[in-house]
Amino acid sequence: MEKKLSLWLLGAIGLLALIYGCQNMAVEMRYGKMLYHAKCSSCHNIIEPSSHDKETWEIYVDEYGQKMTAKEKQAVLQYLVGFD
C-alpha cells in the first residue's frame, strides 16, 4: 500500500512539474512573439517563423536585433524556432 502511495505521489509531482513547465514556456513564447512583432515590424514586414531554420534565424536576430538586449534576443529566437 505504501509503495502504491509513493508511486502515485511521484507521478502527481511529475505531472505538476510538466504543467508548470508548459505554462512557463507558453508565457515565454508569448513574450517572444510580442517582442518580435513590436521590434521587428518597425523596420519590415513580419516574416512567418516557419520560413527559416534555426541557424538562419540566429543570424538574423543577431544581425538585426542590435537594439535588443540579450534577453530580448533570446526570447525572440525561442519564439521563432519554437524552443528547438
PDB file with SEQRES, HELIX, SHEET and CRYST1 records, atoms N, CA, C and O in Angstrom:
SEQRES   1 A   84  MET GLU LYS LYS LEU SER LEU TRP LEU LEU GLY ALA ILE          
SEQRES   2 A   84  GLY LEU LEU ALA LEU ILE TYR GLY CYS GLN ASN MET ALA          
SEQRES   3 A   84  VAL GLU MET ARG TYR GLY LYS MET LEU TYR HIS ALA LYS          
SEQRES   4 A   84  CYS SER SER CYS HIS ASN ILE ILE GLU PRO SER SER HIS          
SEQRES   5 A   84  ASP LYS GLU THR TRP GLU ILE TYR VAL ASP GLU TYR GLY          
SEQRES   6 A   84  GLN LYS MET THR ALA LYS GLU LYS GLN ALA VAL LEU GLN          
SEQRES   7 A   84  TYR LEU VAL GLY PHE ASP                                      
HELIX    1 AA1 GLU A    2  LEU A   35  1                                  34    
HELIX    2 AA2 TYR A   36  CYS A   40  3                                   5    
HELIX    3 AA3 PRO A   49  SER A   51  5                                   3    
HELIX    4 AA4 LYS A   54  TYR A   64  1                                  11    
HELIX    5 AA5 ALA A   70  VAL A   81  1                                  12    
CRYST1    1.000    1.000    1.000  90.00  90.00  90.00 P 1           1          
ATOM      1  N   MET A   1       0.827  -1.195   0.000  1.00  0.00           N  
ATOM      2  CA  MET A   1       0.000   0.000   0.000  1.00  0.00           C  
ATOM      3  C   MET A   1       0.872   1.260   0.000  1.00  0.00           C  
ATOM      4  O   MET A   1       0.599   2.216  -0.725  1.00  0.00           O  
ATOM      5  N   GLU A   2       1.923   1.243   0.824  1.00  0.00           N  
ATOM      6  CA  GLU A   2       2.815   2.400   0.923  1.00  0.00           C  
ATOM      7  C   GLU A   2       3.549   2.625  -0.397  1.00  0.00           C  
ATOM      8  O   GLU A   2       3.786   3.769  -0.783  1.00  0.00           O  
ATOM      9  N   LYS A   3       3.911   1.549  -1.091  1.00  0.00           N  
ATOM     10  CA  LYS A   3       4.601   1.654  -2.372  1.00  0.00           C  
ATOM     11  C   LYS A   3       3.687   2.290  -3.420  1.00  0.00           C  
ATOM     12  O   LYS A   3       4.132   3.118  -4.216  1.00  0.00           O  
ATOM     13  N   LYS A   4       2.389   1.897  -3.418  1.00  0.00           N  
ATOM     14  CA  LYS A   4       1.428   2.483  -4.355  1.00  0.00           C  
ATOM     15  C   LYS A   4       1.270   3.973  -4.112  1.00  0.00           C  
ATOM     16  O   LYS A   4       1.219   4.760  -5.057  1.00  0.00           O  
ATOM     17  N   LEU A   5       1.191   4.357  -2.848  1.00  0.00           N  
ATOM     18  CA  LEU A   5       1.045   5.766  -2.493  1.00  0.00           C  
ATOM     19  C   LEU A   5       2.274   6.562  -2.930  1.00  0.00           C  
ATOM     20  O   LEU A   5       2.150   7.672  -3.447  1.00  0.00           O  
ATOM     21  N   SER A   6       3.456   5.992  -2.721  1.00  0.00           N  
ATOM     22  CA  SER A   6       4.692   6.658  -3.125  1.00  0.00           C  
ATOM     23  C   SER A   6       4.737   6.844  -4.647  1.00  0.00           C  
ATOM     24  O   SER A   6       5.114   7.911  -5.130  1.00  0.00           O  
ATOM     25  N   LEU A   7       4.362   5.828  -5.383  1.00  0.00           N  
ATOM     26  CA  LEU A   7       4.345   5.923  -6.842  1.00  0.00           C  
ATOM     27  C   LEU A   7       3.318   6.946  -7.310  1.00  0.00           C  
ATOM     28  O   LEU A   7       3.573   7.706  -8.245  1.00  0.00           O  
ATOM     29  N   TRP A   8       2.165   6.966  -6.664  1.00  0.00           N  
ATOM     30  CA  TRP A   8       1.130   7.932  -7.022  1.00  0.00           C  
ATOM     31  C   TRP A   8       1.605   9.345  -6.762  1.00  0.00           C  
ATOM     32  O   TRP A   8       1.405  10.225  -7.599  1.00  0.00           O  
ATOM     33  N   LEU A   9       2.234   9.585  -5.609  1.00  0.00           N  
ATOM     34  CA  LEU A   9       2.754  10.911  -5.283  1.00  0.00           C  
ATOM     35  C   LEU A   9       3.846  11.341  -6.252  1.00  0.00           C  
ATOM     36  O   LEU A   9       3.888  12.495  -6.681  1.00  0.00           O  
ATOM     37  N   LEU A  10       4.718  10.420  -6.591  1.00  0.00           N  
ATOM     38  CA  LEU A  10       5.784  10.721  -7.549  1.00  0.00           C  
ATOM     39  C   LEU A  10       5.186  11.084  -8.910  1.00  0.00           C  
ATOM     40  O   LEU A  10       5.645  12.024  -9.559  1.00  0.00           O  
ATOM     41  N   GLY A  11       4.184  10.356  -9.334  1.00  0.00           N  
ATOM     42  CA  GLY A  11       3.512  10.664 -10.597  1.00  0.00           C  
ATOM     43  C   GLY A  11       2.816  12.015 -10.565  1.00  0.00           C  
ATOM     44  O   GLY A  11       2.859  12.771 -11.536  1.00  0.00           O  
ATOM     45  N   ALA A  12       2.174  12.312  -9.443  1.00  0.00           N  
ATOM     46  CA  ALA A  12       1.482  13.597  -9.304  1.00  0.00           C  
ATOM     47  C   ALA A  12       2.475  14.752  -9.337  1.00  0.00           C  
ATOM     48  O   ALA A  12       2.218  15.777  -9.969  1.00  0.00           O  
ATOM     49  N   ILE A  13       3.598  14.591  -8.664  1.00  0.00           N  
ATOM     50  CA  ILE A  13       4.622  15.637  -8.672  1.00  0.00           C  
ATOM     51  C   ILE A  13       5.175  15.835 -10.084  1.00  0.00           C  
ATOM     52  O   ILE A  13       5.384  16.968 -10.518  1.00  0.00           O  
ATOM     53  N   GLY A  14       5.407  14.748 -10.790  1.00  0.00           N  
ATOM     54  CA  GLY A  14       5.886  14.836 -12.171  1.00  0.00           C  
ATOM     55  C   GLY A  14       4.889  15.550 -13.069  1.00  0.00           C  
ATOM     56  O   GLY A  14       5.276  16.367 -13.905  1.00  0.00           O  
ATOM     57  N   LEU A  15       3.622  15.248 -12.903  1.00  0.00           N  
ATOM     58  CA  LEU A  15       2.582  15.903 -13.697  1.00  0.00           C  
ATOM     59  C   LEU A  15       2.525  17.391 -13.408  1.00  0.00           C  
ATOM     60  O   LEU A  15       2.403  18.199 -14.329  1.00  0.00           O  
ATOM     61  N   LEU A  16       2.611  17.760 -12.145  1.00  0.00           N  
ATOM     62  CA  LEU A  16       2.609  19.180 -11.779  1.00  0.00           C  
ATOM     63  C   LEU A  16       3.825  19.898 -12.366  1.00  0.00           C  
ATOM     64  O   LEU A  16       3.706  21.025 -12.846  1.00  0.00           O  
ATOM     65  N   ALA A  17       4.982  19.258 -12.330  1.00  0.00           N  
ATOM     66  CA  ALA A  17       6.186  19.861 -12.903  1.00  0.00           C  
ATOM     67  C   ALA A  17       6.017  20.059 -14.405  1.00  0.00           C  
ATOM     68  O   ALA A  17       6.427  21.087 -14.943  1.00  0.00           O  
ATOM     69  N   LEU A  18       5.422  19.093 -15.080  1.00  0.00           N  
ATOM     70  CA  LEU A  18       5.187  19.205 -16.522  1.00  0.00           C  
ATOM     71  C   LEU A  18       4.241  20.351 -16.831  1.00  0.00           C  
ATOM     72  O   LEU A  18       4.494  21.141 -17.741  1.00  0.00           O  
ATOM     73  N   ILE A  19       3.155  20.446 -16.080  1.00  0.00           N  
ATOM     74  CA  ILE A  19       2.186  21.528 -16.292  1.00  0.00           C  
ATOM     75  C   ILE A  19       2.835  22.883 -16.053  1.00  0.00           C  
ATOM     76  O   ILE A  19       2.648  23.810 -16.841  1.00  0.00           O  
ATOM     77  N   TYR A  20       3.592  23.003 -14.973  1.00  0.00           N  
ATOM     78  CA  TYR A  20       4.265  24.267 -14.658  1.00  0.00           C  
ATOM     79  C   TYR A  20       5.251  24.633 -15.759  1.00  0.00           C  
ATOM     80  O   TYR A  20       5.313  25.791 -16.173  1.00  0.00           O  
ATOM     81  N   GLY A  21       6.018  23.666 -16.235  1.00  0.00           N  
ATOM     82  CA  GLY A  21       6.977  23.915 -17.310  1.00  0.00           C  
ATOM     83  C   GLY A  21       6.301  24.361 -18.589  1.00  0.00           C  
ATOM     84  O   GLY A  21       6.795  25.263 -19.264  1.00  0.00           O  
ATOM     85  N   CYS A  22       5.191  23.753 -18.934  1.00  0.00           N  
ATOM     86  CA  CYS A  22       4.454  24.132 -20.143  1.00  0.00           C  
ATOM     87  C   CYS A  22       3.897  25.551 -20.023  1.00  0.00           C  
ATOM     88  O   CYS A  22       3.900  26.306 -20.996  1.00  0.00           O  
ATOM     89  N   GLN A  23       3.424  25.906 -18.846  1.00  0.00           N  
ATOM     90  CA  GLN A  23       2.903  27.261 -18.644  1.00  0.00           C  
ATOM     91  C   GLN A  23       4.017  28.288 -18.801  1.00  0.00           C  
ATOM     92  O   GLN A  23       3.827  29.325 -19.436  1.00  0.00           O  
ATOM     93  N   ASN A  24       5.174  27.998 -18.225  1.00  0.00           N  
ATOM     94  CA  ASN A  24       6.300  28.922 -18.358  1.00  0.00           C  
ATOM     95  C   ASN A  24       6.719  29.063 -19.810  1.00  0.00           C  
ATOM     96  O   ASN A  24       7.025  30.166 -20.262  1.00  0.00           O  
ATOM     97  N   MET A  25       6.737  27.962 -20.544  1.00  0.00           N  
ATOM     98  CA  MET A  25       7.113  28.003 -21.946  1.00  0.00           C  
ATOM     99  C   MET A  25       6.117  28.848 -22.732  1.00  0.00           C  
ATOM    100  O   MET A  25       6.511  29.617 -23.608  1.00  0.00           O  
ATOM    101  N   ALA A  26       4.842  28.711 -22.427  1.00  0.00           N  
ATOM    102  CA  ALA A  26       3.815  29.476 -23.122  1.00  0.00           C  
ATOM    103  C   ALA A  26       3.972  30.967 -22.852  1.00  0.00           C  
ATOM    104  O   ALA A  26       3.815  31.782 -23.761  1.00  0.00           O  
ATOM    105  N   VAL A  27       4.279  31.327 -21.613  1.00  0.00           N  
ATOM    106  CA  VAL A  27       4.481  32.736 -21.271  1.00  0.00           C  
ATOM    107  C   VAL A  27       5.689  33.283 -22.023  1.00  0.00           C  
ATOM    108  O   VAL A  27       5.632  34.385 -22.568  1.00  0.00           O  
ATOM    109  N   GLU A  28       6.782  32.523 -22.059  1.00  0.00           N  
ATOM    110  CA  GLU A  28       7.981  32.962 -22.768  1.00  0.00           C  
ATOM    111  C   GLU A  28       7.719  33.084 -24.270  1.00  0.00           C  
ATOM    112  O   GLU A  28       8.209  34.012 -24.912  1.00  0.00           O  
ATOM    113  N   MET A  29       6.954  32.157 -24.823  1.00  0.00           N  
ATOM    114  CA  MET A  29       6.639  32.217 -26.258  1.00  0.00           C  
ATOM    115  C   MET A  29       5.822  33.470 -26.563  1.00  0.00           C  
ATOM    116  O   MET A  29       6.074  34.145 -27.561  1.00  0.00           O  
ATOM    117  N   ARG A  30       4.845  33.785 -25.710  1.00  0.00           N  
ATOM    118  CA  ARG A  30       4.034  34.988 -25.939  1.00  0.00           C  
ATOM    119  C   ARG A  30       4.904  36.245 -25.854  1.00  0.00           C  
ATOM    120  O   ARG A  30       4.741  37.174 -26.646  1.00  0.00           O  
ATOM    121  N   TYR A  31       5.819  36.266 -24.896  1.00  0.00           N  
ATOM    122  CA  TYR A  31       6.725  37.402 -24.738  1.00  0.00           C  
ATOM    123  C   TYR A  31       7.607  37.541 -25.978  1.00  0.00           C  
ATOM    124  O   TYR A  31       7.785  38.645 -26.491  1.00  0.00           O  
ATOM    125  N   GLY A  32       8.152  36.441 -26.455  1.00  0.00           N  
ATOM    126  CA  GLY A  32       8.985  36.465 -27.647  1.00  0.00           C  
ATOM    127  C   GLY A  32       8.204  36.896 -28.876  1.00  0.00           C  
ATOM    128  O   GLY A  32       8.714  37.649 -29.705  1.00  0.00           O  
ATOM    129  N   LYS A  33       6.981  36.430 -28.998  1.00  0.00           N  
ATOM    130  CA  LYS A  33       6.133  36.819 -30.132  1.00  0.00           C  
ATOM    131  C   LYS A  33       5.820  38.308 -30.069  1.00  0.00           C  
ATOM    132  O   LYS A  33       5.876  39.003 -31.083  1.00  0.00           O  
ATOM    133  N   MET A  34       5.491  38.794 -28.879  1.00  0.00           N  
ATOM    134  CA  MET A  34       5.188  40.212 -28.708  1.00  0.00           C  
ATOM    135  C   MET A  34       6.404  41.063 -29.079  1.00  0.00           C  
ATOM    136  O   MET A  34       6.278  42.070 -29.776  1.00  0.00           O  
ATOM    137  N   LEU A  35       7.577  40.649 -28.606  1.00  0.00           N  
ATOM    138  CA  LEU A  35       8.797  41.388 -28.939  1.00  0.00           C  
ATOM    139  C   LEU A  35       9.068  41.352 -30.443  1.00  0.00           C  
ATOM    140  O   LEU A  35       9.412  42.369 -31.045  1.00  0.00           O  
ATOM    141  N   TYR A  36       8.910  40.182 -31.036  1.00  0.00           N  
ATOM    142  CA  TYR A  36       9.149  40.034 -32.474  1.00  0.00           C  
ATOM    143  C   TYR A  36       8.262  40.987 -33.265  1.00  0.00           C  
ATOM    144  O   TYR A  36       8.734  41.683 -34.164  1.00  0.00           O  
ATOM    145  N   HIS A  37       6.992  41.015 -32.931  1.00  0.00           N  
ATOM    146  CA  HIS A  37       6.073  41.891 -33.665  1.00  0.00           C  
ATOM    147  C   HIS A  37       6.350  43.364 -33.370  1.00  0.00           C  
ATOM    148  O   HIS A  37       6.280  44.197 -34.273  1.00  0.00           O  
ATOM    149  N   ALA A  38       6.660  43.688 -32.133  1.00  0.00           N  
ATOM    150  CA  ALA A  38       6.886  45.086 -31.767  1.00  0.00           C  
ATOM    151  C   ALA A  38       8.207  45.627 -32.317  1.00  0.00           C  
ATOM    152  O   ALA A  38       8.252  46.723 -32.875  1.00  0.00           O  
ATOM    153  N   LYS A  39       9.256  44.869 -32.159  1.00  0.00           N  
ATOM    154  CA  LYS A  39      10.584  45.356 -32.538  1.00  0.00           C  
ATOM    155  C   LYS A  39      10.863  45.195 -34.027  1.00  0.00           C  
ATOM    156  O   LYS A  39      11.373  46.119 -34.661  1.00  0.00           O  
ATOM    157  N   CYS A  40      10.544  44.060 -34.582  1.00  0.00           N  
ATOM    158  CA  CYS A  40      10.936  43.762 -35.964  1.00  0.00           C  
ATOM    159  C   CYS A  40      10.029  44.429 -36.994  1.00  0.00           C  
ATOM    160  O   CYS A  40      10.482  44.800 -38.077  1.00  0.00           O  
ATOM    161  N   SER A  41       8.758  44.579 -36.660  1.00  0.00           N  
ATOM    162  CA  SER A  41       7.843  45.177 -37.641  1.00  0.00           C  
ATOM    163  C   SER A  41       8.045  46.676 -37.773  1.00  0.00           C  
ATOM    164  O   SER A  41       7.457  47.300 -38.657  1.00  0.00           O  
ATOM    165  N   SER A  42       8.863  47.266 -36.914  1.00  0.00           N  
ATOM    166  CA  SER A  42       9.125  48.697 -37.052  1.00  0.00           C  
ATOM    167  C   SER A  42       9.982  48.983 -38.283  1.00  0.00           C  
ATOM    168  O   SER A  42      10.007  50.113 -38.771  1.00  0.00           O  
ATOM    169  N   CYS A  43      10.689  47.961 -38.788  1.00  0.00           N  
ATOM    170  CA  CYS A  43      11.555  48.158 -39.967  1.00  0.00           C  
ATOM    171  C   CYS A  43      11.096  47.387 -41.204  1.00  0.00           C  
ATOM    172  O   CYS A  43      11.402  47.793 -42.325  1.00  0.00           O  
ATOM    173  N   HIS A  44      10.378  46.299 -41.026  1.00  0.00           N  
ATOM    174  CA  HIS A  44       9.962  45.489 -42.189  1.00  0.00           C  
ATOM    175  C   HIS A  44       8.731  44.669 -41.848  1.00  0.00           C  
ATOM    176  O   HIS A  44       8.299  44.622 -40.696  1.00  0.00           O  
ATOM    177  N   ASN A  45       8.175  44.028 -42.858  1.00  0.00           N  
ATOM    178  CA  ASN A  45       7.019  43.161 -42.656  1.00  0.00           C  
ATOM    179  C   ASN A  45       7.418  41.948 -41.821  1.00  0.00           C  
ATOM    180  O   ASN A  45       8.566  41.505 -41.854  1.00  0.00           O  
ATOM    181  N   ILE A  46       6.474  41.432 -41.092  1.00  0.00           N  
ATOM    182  CA  ILE A  46       6.714  40.249 -40.275  1.00  0.00           C  
ATOM    183  C   ILE A  46       6.876  39.035 -41.186  1.00  0.00           C  
ATOM    184  O   ILE A  46       6.087  38.819 -42.106  1.00  0.00           O  
ATOM    185  N   ILE A  47       7.911  38.252 -40.913  1.00  0.00           N  
ATOM    186  CA  ILE A  47       8.199  37.034 -41.671  1.00  0.00           C  
ATOM    187  C   ILE A  47       7.685  35.852 -40.856  1.00  0.00           C  
ATOM    188  O   ILE A  47       7.907  35.789 -39.647  1.00  0.00           O  
ATOM    189  N   GLU A  48       7.014  34.934 -41.495  1.00  0.00           N  
ATOM    190  CA  GLU A  48       6.490  33.746 -40.825  1.00  0.00           C  
ATOM    191  C   GLU A  48       7.645  32.953 -40.213  1.00  0.00           C  
ATOM    192  O   GLU A  48       8.616  32.656 -40.909  1.00  0.00           O  
ATOM    193  N   PRO A  49       7.560  32.604 -38.924  1.00  0.00           N  
ATOM    194  CA  PRO A  49       8.657  31.877 -38.279  1.00  0.00           C  
ATOM    195  C   PRO A  49       9.090  30.603 -39.002  1.00  0.00           C  
ATOM    196  O   PRO A  49      10.273  30.263 -39.006  1.00  0.00           O  
ATOM    197  N   SER A  50       8.153  29.909 -39.602  1.00  0.00           N  
ATOM    198  CA  SER A  50       8.491  28.647 -40.274  1.00  0.00           C  
ATOM    199  C   SER A  50       9.244  28.842 -41.592  1.00  0.00           C  
ATOM    200  O   SER A  50       9.665  27.866 -42.214  1.00  0.00           O  
ATOM    201  N   SER A  51       9.415  30.092 -42.018  1.00  0.00           N  
ATOM    202  CA  SER A  51      10.075  30.324 -43.310  1.00  0.00           C  
ATOM    203  C   SER A  51      11.591  30.166 -43.259  1.00  0.00           C  
ATOM    204  O   SER A  51      12.237  30.105 -44.305  1.00  0.00           O  
ATOM    205  N   HIS A  52      12.170  30.099 -42.060  1.00  0.00           N  
ATOM    206  CA  HIS A  52      13.619  29.932 -41.924  1.00  0.00           C  
ATOM    207  C   HIS A  52      13.928  28.872 -40.873  1.00  0.00           C  
ATOM    208  O   HIS A  52      13.117  28.598 -39.988  1.00  0.00           O  
ATOM    209  N   ASP A  53      15.116  28.280 -40.988  1.00  0.00           N  
ATOM    210  CA  ASP A  53      15.546  27.313 -39.981  1.00  0.00           C  
ATOM    211  C   ASP A  53      16.218  28.031 -38.811  1.00  0.00           C  
ATOM    212  O   ASP A  53      16.427  29.244 -38.848  1.00  0.00           O  
ATOM    213  N   LYS A  54      16.548  27.272 -37.788  1.00  0.00           N  
ATOM    214  CA  LYS A  54      17.114  27.844 -36.562  1.00  0.00           C  
ATOM    215  C   LYS A  54      18.390  28.624 -36.830  1.00  0.00           C  
ATOM    216  O   LYS A  54      18.561  29.723 -36.303  1.00  0.00           O  
ATOM    217  N   GLU A  55      19.282  28.080 -37.635  1.00  0.00           N  
ATOM    218  CA  GLU A  55      20.560  28.734 -37.905  1.00  0.00           C  
ATOM    219  C   GLU A  55      20.364  30.079 -38.611  1.00  0.00           C  
ATOM    220  O   GLU A  55      21.057  31.049 -38.304  1.00  0.00           O  
ATOM    221  N   THR A  56      19.431  30.136 -39.544  1.00  0.00           N  
ATOM    222  CA  THR A  56      19.161  31.383 -40.263  1.00  0.00           C  
ATOM    223  C   THR A  56      18.570  32.418 -39.320  1.00  0.00           C  
ATOM    224  O   THR A  56      18.966  33.584 -39.350  1.00  0.00           O  
ATOM    225  N   TRP A  57      17.616  31.999 -38.473  1.00  0.00           N  
ATOM    226  CA  TRP A  57      17.026  32.939 -37.519  1.00  0.00           C  
ATOM    227  C   TRP A  57      18.074  33.464 -36.549  1.00  0.00           C  
ATOM    228  O   TRP A  57      18.051  34.642 -36.191  1.00  0.00           O  
ATOM    229  N   GLU A  58      18.996  32.600 -36.120  1.00  0.00           N  
ATOM    230  CA  GLU A  58      20.056  33.047 -35.211  1.00  0.00           C  
ATOM    231  C   GLU A  58      20.876  34.170 -35.855  1.00  0.00           C  
ATOM    232  O   GLU A  58      21.210  35.157 -35.199  1.00  0.00           O  
ATOM    233  N   ILE A  59      21.191  34.014 -37.125  1.00  0.00           N  
ATOM    234  CA  ILE A  59      21.948  35.043 -37.848  1.00  0.00           C  
ATOM    235  C   ILE A  59      21.140  36.326 -37.933  1.00  0.00           C  
ATOM    236  O   ILE A  59      21.653  37.404 -37.633  1.00  0.00           O  
ATOM    237  N   TYR A  60      19.880  36.220 -38.339  1.00  0.00           N  
ATOM    238  CA  TYR A  60      19.036  37.409 -38.492  1.00  0.00           C  
ATOM    239  C   TYR A  60      18.829  38.147 -37.172  1.00  0.00           C  
ATOM    240  O   TYR A  60      18.951  39.370 -37.114  1.00  0.00           O  
ATOM    241  N   VAL A  61      18.516  37.399 -36.109  1.00  0.00           N  
ATOM    242  CA  VAL A  61      18.263  38.027 -34.812  1.00  0.00           C  
ATOM    243  C   VAL A  61      19.533  38.711 -34.313  1.00  0.00           C  
ATOM    244  O   VAL A  61      19.473  39.813 -33.768  1.00  0.00           O  
ATOM    245  N   ASP A  62      20.668  38.066 -34.495  1.00  0.00           N  
ATOM    246  CA  ASP A  62      21.925  38.666 -34.055  1.00  0.00           C  
ATOM    247  C   ASP A  62      22.258  39.914 -34.868  1.00  0.00           C  
ATOM    248  O   ASP A  62      22.674  40.932 -34.315  1.00  0.00           O  
ATOM    249  N   GLU A  63      22.070  39.826 -36.182  1.00  0.00           N  
ATOM    250  CA  GLU A  63      22.433  40.933 -37.066  1.00  0.00           C  
ATOM    251  C   GLU A  63      21.474  42.118 -36.964  1.00  0.00           C  
ATOM    252  O   GLU A  63      21.908  43.268 -36.900  1.00  0.00           O  
ATOM    253  N   TYR A  64      20.202  41.842 -36.949  1.00  0.00           N  
ATOM    254  CA  TYR A  64      19.212  42.921 -36.990  1.00  0.00           C  
ATOM    255  C   TYR A  64      18.654  43.304 -35.619  1.00  0.00           C  
ATOM    256  O   TYR A  64      17.939  44.298 -35.496  1.00  0.00           O  
ATOM    257  N   GLY A  65      18.975  42.533 -34.606  1.00  0.00           N  
ATOM    258  CA  GLY A  65      18.457  42.825 -33.273  1.00  0.00           C  
ATOM    259  C   GLY A  65      19.430  43.611 -32.420  1.00  0.00           C  
ATOM    260  O   GLY A  65      19.494  43.416 -31.207  1.00  0.00           O  
ATOM    261  N   GLN A  66      20.180  44.486 -33.037  1.00  0.00           N  
ATOM    262  CA  GLN A  66      21.226  45.221 -32.323  1.00  0.00           C  
ATOM    263  C   GLN A  66      20.684  46.130 -31.227  1.00  0.00           C  
ATOM    264  O   GLN A  66      21.398  46.440 -30.273  1.00  0.00           O  
ATOM    265  N   LYS A  67      19.444  46.554 -31.350  1.00  0.00           N  
ATOM    266  CA  LYS A  67      18.859  47.430 -30.334  1.00  0.00           C  
ATOM    267  C   LYS A  67      18.148  46.648 -29.228  1.00  0.00           C  
ATOM    268  O   LYS A  67      17.559  47.241 -28.324  1.00  0.00           O  
ATOM    269  N   MET A  68      18.205  45.313 -29.302  1.00  0.00           N  
ATOM    270  CA  MET A  68      17.575  44.471 -28.285  1.00  0.00           C  
ATOM    271  C   MET A  68      18.626  43.993 -27.287  1.00  0.00           C  
ATOM    272  O   MET A  68      19.804  43.854 -27.615  1.00  0.00           O  
ATOM    273  N   THR A  69      18.173  43.748 -26.077  1.00  0.00           N  
ATOM    274  CA  THR A  69      19.058  43.163 -25.080  1.00  0.00           C  
ATOM    275  C   THR A  69      19.263  41.684 -25.410  1.00  0.00           C  
ATOM    276  O   THR A  69      18.542  41.114 -26.229  1.00  0.00           O  
ATOM    277  N   ALA A  70      20.242  41.082 -24.771  1.00  0.00           N  
ATOM    278  CA  ALA A  70      20.492  39.653 -24.980  1.00  0.00           C  
ATOM    279  C   ALA A  70      19.276  38.824 -24.584  1.00  0.00           C  
ATOM    280  O   ALA A  70      18.955  37.832 -25.238  1.00  0.00           O  
ATOM    281  N   LYS A  71      18.599  39.234 -23.510  1.00  0.00           N  
ATOM    282  CA  LYS A  71      17.406  38.510 -23.046  1.00  0.00           C  
ATOM    283  C   LYS A  71      16.275  38.639 -24.063  1.00  0.00           C  
ATOM    284  O   LYS A  71      15.564  37.667 -24.321  1.00  0.00           O  
ATOM    285  N   GLU A  72      16.103  39.810 -24.634  1.00  0.00           N  
ATOM    286  CA  GLU A  72      15.067  40.001 -25.651  1.00  0.00           C  
ATOM    287  C   GLU A  72      15.377  39.181 -26.896  1.00  0.00           C  
ATOM    288  O   GLU A  72      14.485  38.559 -27.473  1.00  0.00           O  
ATOM    289  N   LYS A  73      16.634  39.178 -27.307  1.00  0.00           N  
ATOM    290  CA  LYS A  73      17.028  38.373 -28.474  1.00  0.00           C  
ATOM    291  C   LYS A  73      16.731  36.896 -28.236  1.00  0.00           C  
ATOM    292  O   LYS A  73      16.231  36.201 -29.119  1.00  0.00           O  
ATOM    293  N   GLN A  74      17.045  36.433 -27.037  1.00  0.00           N  
ATOM    294  CA  GLN A  74      16.796  35.032 -26.705  1.00  0.00           C  
ATOM    295  C   GLN A  74      15.303  34.714 -26.769  1.00  0.00           C  
ATOM    296  O   GLN A  74      14.911  33.673 -27.295  1.00  0.00           O  
ATOM    297  N   ALA A  75      14.478  35.602 -26.238  1.00  0.00           N  
ATOM    298  CA  ALA A  75      13.026  35.379 -26.249  1.00  0.00           C  
ATOM    299  C   ALA A  75      12.483  35.357 -27.674  1.00  0.00           C  
ATOM    300  O   ALA A  75      11.655  34.512 -28.014  1.00  0.00           O  
ATOM    301  N   VAL A  76      12.949  36.283 -28.502  1.00  0.00           N  
ATOM    302  CA  VAL A  76      12.505  36.333 -29.898  1.00  0.00           C  
ATOM    303  C   VAL A  76      12.943  35.070 -30.631  1.00  0.00           C  
ATOM    304  O   VAL A  76      12.160  34.466 -31.364  1.00  0.00           O  
ATOM    305  N   LEU A  77      14.188  34.677 -30.432  1.00  0.00           N  
ATOM    306  CA  LEU A  77      14.700  33.476 -31.096  1.00  0.00           C  
ATOM    307  C   LEU A  77      13.942  32.240 -30.653  1.00  0.00           C  
ATOM    308  O   LEU A  77      13.632  31.377 -31.474  1.00  0.00           O  
ATOM    309  N   GLN A  78      13.638  32.142 -29.367  1.00  0.00           N  
ATOM    310  CA  GLN A  78      12.873  30.993 -28.883  1.00  0.00           C  
ATOM    311  C   GLN A  78      11.489  30.949 -29.514  1.00  0.00           C  
ATOM    312  O   GLN A  78      10.985  29.874 -29.839  1.00  0.00           O  
ATOM    313  N   TYR A  79      10.879  32.105 -29.686  1.00  0.00           N  
ATOM    314  CA  TYR A  79       9.580  32.138 -30.360  1.00  0.00           C  
ATOM    315  C   TYR A  79       9.714  31.679 -31.810  1.00  0.00           C  
ATOM    316  O   TYR A  79       8.922  30.869 -32.295  1.00  0.00           O  
ATOM    317  N   LEU A  80      10.726  32.208 -32.491  1.00  0.00           N  
ATOM    318  CA  LEU A  80      10.880  31.928 -33.926  1.00  0.00           C  
ATOM    319  C   LEU A  80      11.193  30.476 -34.228  1.00  0.00           C  
ATOM    320  O   LEU A  80      10.738  29.938 -35.237  1.00  0.00           O  
ATOM    321  N   VAL A  81      11.966  29.840 -33.364  1.00  0.00           N  
ATOM    322  CA  VAL A  81      12.349  28.461 -33.639  1.00  0.00           C  
ATOM    323  C   VAL A  81      11.545  27.450 -32.828  1.00  0.00           C  
ATOM    324  O   VAL A  81      11.792  26.247 -32.911  1.00  0.00           O  
ATOM    325  N   GLY A  82      10.586  27.932 -32.048  1.00  0.00           N  
ATOM    326  CA  GLY A  82       9.711  27.024 -31.308  1.00  0.00           C  
ATOM    327  C   GLY A  82      10.393  26.240 -30.220  1.00  0.00           C  
ATOM    328  O   GLY A  82      10.036  25.087 -29.978  1.00  0.00           O  
ATOM    329  N   PHE A  83      11.382  26.841 -29.545  1.00  0.00           N  
ATOM    330  CA  PHE A  83      12.092  26.224 -28.436  1.00  0.00           C  
ATOM    331  C   PHE A  83      12.901  25.016 -28.864  1.00  0.00           C  
ATOM    332  O   PHE A  83      13.078  24.086 -28.077  1.00  0.00           O  
ATOM    333  N   ASP A  84      13.390  25.008 -30.077  1.00  0.00           N  
ATOM    334  CA  ASP A  84      14.275  23.911 -30.507  1.00  0.00           C  
ATOM    335  C   ASP A  84      15.620  24.017 -29.840  1.00  0.00           C  
ATOM    336  O   ASP A  84      16.494  23.183 -30.077  1.00  0.00           O  
TER     337      ASP A  84                                                      
END                                                                             
